[in-house]
């Protein structure tokens, strides 16, 4: 991860940053996005998962963006691919600040699945308790639906966007269903 961040920063510095930034601003001014950029690629670090984020604004003046996430799950030893469609609205008093909301879906595969049994047997003084823990190493397919709500800020003189979001999701995993909350911080290089 650290090498990717250093690589993105180096790429920005080595590619003639002033020319690239001017072209990016020119593109976004005459193009389809009021967000100040057309495409962004970067990192997303969250409480449930972290990984890569790619956002691209669709043509037209409606400020709709497609976002793709490829994330690694911390506890589950797996990965997830998420596709989201987001509507962006500028915050009027603060140049470069965008509020956005949207929905999408994901699919993933997880390897580690913890569960336990808690049992009791016997009566009175002979009552006994036991707990059995199990770790299942088989891969399982997971799929679900996602919502997203966030804020992002396009830095005026730099080709970066900083964002924070809240992404609750519903998931079906090996016959079980669950509702999870995820919040994250993102940093994207724009072009």
N, C-alpha and C positions, 0 to 999 in steps of 0.2 A: 504494500500500500504506500509506504513512504517513497519508494522508488517511482511510483506512478505520479505522486504529487510533485516531486522534484522534476520529473520528466515533463509534466505539463507546464510548470513554471519556466523551465529552460526553453521549451519549445516556444513559448510566448516571447521570451527575450531574444532568441536567436532568429526569429522569422521576420525581423524588422517590425517591431511592435507598433511604431507610429503609423506605418503604412497599413498594417493589418487592422489597427483600431479605426483609422479613418475610413477604410473600406467597409468595416462592420457597421459604423455609424451611418455611412452613406446608404448601405443596403437597408438598414432598419428604418431609416427616414423615408425612403421611397417605396419600401416593400410592404410586407404584410403584418408587421408586428408593431404595436405601440409600446412594447416592453423594452425597446432599446437594443435588441439583438434578435437574430433569426434562429440560431442553433447554439446549444450549450452542451458540453461534455464535462463530467467531473465525478466527484465522490459524494456519497451520501452516508453519513454515520448516524445510526439510530439506536434506540434502546432494545429493539427486538432483532434487528438485522442491519448489516452495512454492506455497501458495495458501490457499483457504478450507476450513474444516472445520465441519461441522454434526453434532452428536451429539444423539440423542433416545433416552431410555429407554422401552422398551416397557412396556405395562401388565402387572401381575402383580408378584410379589415375588421374581422370579428374577434381578434385576440384569442383564438383557440389554439392550444398547443397539444401535441402528442408527447407523452413522457414514457420512457422505458426504463425499468430498473432491473438490474441483475444483482441480486444480493445473496450473501451467505448468512445462514442462520447460526447463531451462537451455540445454543444448547443442543440443537437437533442434528448437527453435523450434516447439513444439506444446503441446498441452494433453491432460489426461487426467481422466476422471471415474471415481472409485473408490467402490464400495459395500461396506461391511464390516458384519458382525454380530459383536458383541463380548460376552463374558461378563466381568462385573466381580466382584471379590472384595475386600472390605475388608481392609486390613492392621490386625490387631487392636490393636497397641500405639500406633498413630498415628492420631488422629482426623482424618478427611477424606482420608486417603491410600487410593487404590484401585489394585490390580493388575488388569490386564485382558489378555485374549488373544482372538483371533478370526481369521476368514478372510473372504474375499470375492473380488470380481472387478473388473476395470477394462477400459475401452475408451478409446482415444485416437487422436490424429492428429498426426503429426510431419512437418515439412517438410525439414529438413536431415539428410542422411545421408552421412557421410564414409566413404570407403573408398579403399584404394590397392592397387596391384599392385607387387610387387617382383620384378624379373626379372633373369636373368643370361644372357648368351650369349657364345659364343667359348670357346677353350681356351688354356691356358698363359698366355703373356704378352699375348695378344690378348683376354683375358677382360674383358668390359664389364658394368657394372651399371647398372640404370635403375630408377626409381621413378616411378609415375604416380599423382597424387592427383586425386580427383574429388569434387565436391560436387553432390549431386542435390537440386534444389529442388522436386520433385514431392511433393504430400502423400501420405502412406501411412497406412493404418489399422493400429492396433496393438491387441491384446487380450491379456489374461492373467489369472492368478490371484494373489491376494495373501494373505499371512499378516501378523498384527500381534501385537506383544507390548509392553506399556507400563505406565507408572505415571502416575497423575494425582493432583493435590492440589487439593481444593476449599477455597478460602480461607474461613475461618469467618465473618468479618465483612464480606467483600466478595463481590460477585457474579461472581467470576472463578475459573476452573479453569486450572491450569498443568499441562501434561503433557509427558512425553518418551516416545517410542516407537521401536521398531525394526520396520520393515516390509519384509521381503524379498518380491520378486515375480518371477514367471516371465512371460515375454512372448513373443508371436509377432509379428514385425514384418517385413513384406514377404518372407515365406518363411524368415526366420531366427529362431532361438529364442535366448533368453538368460535368465540368472538374475542379478538385480540386488539390491543391498542398499541400503536407504534408512533413515536415522534422522532424526528430526525433533523439534523443540520446538514445542509448541502453547500458545496462550493463547486461552481462550474466555470470552465474556460469557454468564452463565447467567441463565435466566428460567424 
